[in-house]
Amino acid sequence: MSKIIIVYASLTGNTEEMSEAIEKGVQEAGIEVVRKEAYDASAEELLQYDGIILGAYTWGDGELPDELLDFYEEMCELSLSGKKAAVFGSGDTSYANYCGAVDLLEQKLQELGAEIVHESLKFEYNASDEELKVGKSIGHKIANLLEEV
C-alpha cells in the first residue's frame, strides 16, 4: 500500500493548518499518511514513502526557517527518484522573494529526482478557506496518483 509523508515547519500555526488540510485530503482518498514537524523528522525517512509533501514558512528575505535547515541539508544525500512530491508554504508579499523557502524545497526535491506533481501552493500569512480547499485537493491528487501506480 502506498504511503505519504507530510513534513512541515510552522512558526505561527499557518503552515501547520495547511498541513492538516492536505492530510485530510490524503486520508479521504484512503492512503496512509504521516504528518510531522520538521524537527521531529529525519530526511532519510522520506525513502520509506511513495509521496512526499513538504511545507515551510519563509524566513527573512526568502530563507528556510531554522528548524528546517538540518532536514534540508540531510536531504542532499538522498535519491528520491520515483517519488511523487509537492510543496506548500506561507510568506509575506512585502518581500521581494515571496515564499522563497517553498521554491528552495521544490528545487531540492527536483534535484534529488522527485516528480513535482502539483504547482507549489503559496499563501500569505494564514490561508483562506479557498486556499485550504486547494491544499486538501493536493492531498487527494497525490493520493490518487499513487493509487494508479
GITAPE-V746925 format. One record per backbone hydrogen bond with DSSP energy under -0.5 kcal/mol. CO is the residue of the C=O (numbers start at 1). NH is the residue of the N-H. E is the energy in kcal/mol with one decimal. If there is no record, write none. Layout:
co:CO nh:NH e:E
co:CO nh:NH e:E
This chain:
co:2 nh:32 e:-1.0
co:3 nh:50 e:-1.9
co:3 nh:51 e:-1.9
co:4 nh:34 e:-2.1
co:5 nh:7 e:-0.5
co:5 nh:53 e:-2.6
co:6 nh:36 e:-3.1
co:7 nh:55 e:-2.5
co:8 nh:38 e:-2.9
co:9 nh:57 e:-0.6
co:13 nh:17 e:-2.2
co:14 nh:18 e:-1.6
co:15 nh:19 e:-2.1
co:16 nh:20 e:-2.0
co:17 nh:21 e:-1.7
co:18 nh:22 e:-2.5
co:19 nh:23 e:-2.4
co:20 nh:24 e:-2.2
co:21 nh:25 e:-1.8
co:22 nh:26 e:-2.1
co:23 nh:27 e:-2.7
co:24 nh:28 e:-2.7
co:25 nh:29 e:-1.2
co:26 nh:31 e:-1.7
co:27 nh:30 e:-1.7
co:32 nh:4 e:-2.3
co:34 nh:6 e:-3.0
co:36 nh:8 e:-2.0
co:37 nh:40 e:-2.0
co:38 nh:41 e:-1.7
co:42 nh:45 e:-1.7
co:43 nh:46 e:-1.8
co:44 nh:47 e:-1.5
co:45 nh:48 e:-2.1
co:46 nh:49 e:-1.6
co:50 nh:84 e:-2.2
co:51 nh:5 e:-2.3
co:52 nh:86 e:-1.8
co:53 nh:7 e:-2.3
co:54 nh:88 e:-2.2
co:55 nh:9 e:-1.4
co:57 nh:65 e:-0.5
co:59 nh:62 e:-1.4
co:59 nh:63 e:-2.7
co:63 nh:59 e:-2.7
co:65 nh:68 e:-2.1
co:65 nh:69 e:-0.6
co:66 nh:69 e:-1.2
co:66 nh:70 e:-0.6
co:68 nh:72 e:-2.6
co:69 nh:73 e:-2.5
co:70 nh:74 e:-2.5
co:71 nh:75 e:-1.5
co:72 nh:76 e:-0.6
co:73 nh:76 e:-0.9
co:74 nh:77 e:-1.4
co:75 nh:78 e:-2.4
co:78 nh:80 e:-0.5
co:80 nh:83 e:-2.1
co:83 nh:115 e:-3.2
co:84 nh:52 e:-2.8
co:85 nh:117 e:-2.7
co:85 nh:118 e:-0.5
co:86 nh:54 e:-2.2
co:87 nh:121 e:-2.1
co:88 nh:56 e:-1.8
co:89 nh:123 e:-1.9
co:90 nh:58 e:-1.5
co:91 nh:125 e:-1.8
co:92 nh:95 e:-1.9
co:96 nh:98 e:-1.0
co:97 nh:100 e:-1.5
co:99 nh:102 e:-0.7
co:99 nh:103 e:-1.5
co:100 nh:104 e:-2.3
co:101 nh:105 e:-2.3
co:102 nh:106 e:-2.4
co:103 nh:107 e:-2.5
co:104 nh:108 e:-2.2
co:105 nh:109 e:-2.5
co:106 nh:110 e:-2.3
co:107 nh:111 e:-2.6
co:108 nh:112 e:-1.8
co:109 nh:114 e:-2.3
co:110 nh:113 e:-1.6
co:112 nh:80 e:-3.2
co:113 nh:82 e:-0.9
co:114 nh:116 e:-0.7
co:115 nh:85 e:-2.7
co:115 nh:117 e:-0.6
co:120 nh:122 e:-0.8
co:121 nh:89 e:-2.2
co:123 nh:91 e:-1.8
co:123 nh:125 e:-0.5
co:128 nh:132 e:-2.4
co:129 nh:133 e:-1.8
co:130 nh:134 e:-1.8
co:131 nh:135 e:-2.3
co:132 nh:136 e:-2.3
co:133 nh:137 e:-2.1
co:134 nh:138 e:-1.9
co:135 nh:139 e:-1.9
co:136 nh:140 e:-2.0
co:137 nh:141 e:-2.9
co:138 nh:142 e:-2.5
co:139 nh:143 e:-2.0
co:140 nh:144 e:-2.9
co:141 nh:145 e:-2.4
co:142 nh:146 e:-2.0
co:143 nh:147 e:-1.7
co:144 nh:148 e:-1.2
co:145 nh:149 e:-0.8
